Amino acid sequence: MSKDAILGAIRRGLRRGPLPADQAAMLAGRLATHPRHLIPARSRVSRPEQIALFVRNVEKEFGSVVRLADAADVPGAVADWLAAQNLPPRFVMAPHPELEALPWADRPMLGFEARRADGSDTVSVQHGWAAVAETGTILFPSDPTRPTTLNLLPESEIVVLRASRVVGAYEEAWDLLRAERQDAETGGFMPRNLMFVTGPSRSADIEQTLELGAHGPRRLHVLLIEDDAAAR
């Protein structure tokens, strides 16, 4: 059902007619310009400070971060983290071109499959699309090369993220998504799902006792590739 059909059904249910021309123009203008509301001052800092803020916020929310000089260091960092957590050197990985191009052969003891996760997978390696410094949140638009199940089913999730994809505020992340999706290839379609991940899954619903892994991974580890010279 189209947007016009949905809005028309709502108007009929409310017994309202078509929007007056001035209201329609006002709404179209807001959709086109994406006006800003108040943006927290903590995100309005230099690039190095934004990256540092992102790292602090991930760690504050019970995640961990390792900063890497180059993408080629990712396989070694994955192997080191799995060993440190006493986890088997096996994982399921997002079938993303950037991840598949990494030099995994340098670590022949690692075993992985590039696919969606299922209930038997204990560790996932996911491709981070972008992140927001003000809260330490990582964004994952749904995509065949970035399966959503990798963020939900395994107990441990490793996210490979480029520092150049860390923005200060949420508004900038939405700007980035619109800019990348509004082209000839996608026809301007937004992803069906955009997942926001801020640290491991957790809940304190029962007796106010914090429990990690309540409805997703109990461990979140970020491999941050230092590809932004301005952020160093």
Buried (B, 14 or more C-beta within 10 A) or exposed (E): EEEEEEEEEEEEEEEEEEBEEEEEEEEEEEEEEEEEEEBEEBBEBEBEBBBBBBBEBBBEBBBBBBBBEEBEBBBBBBBEBBEEEEBEBBBBBBBBEBBEEBEBEEBEEBEBEBBBBEEEBBBBBBBBBBBBBBBBBBBBBEBEEBBBBBBBBBBBBBBBBBBBBBBBBBBBBBEBBEEEBEEEEEEEEEBEEBBEBBBBBBEEEEEEEEEBBBEBBBBBBBBBBBBBEEBE
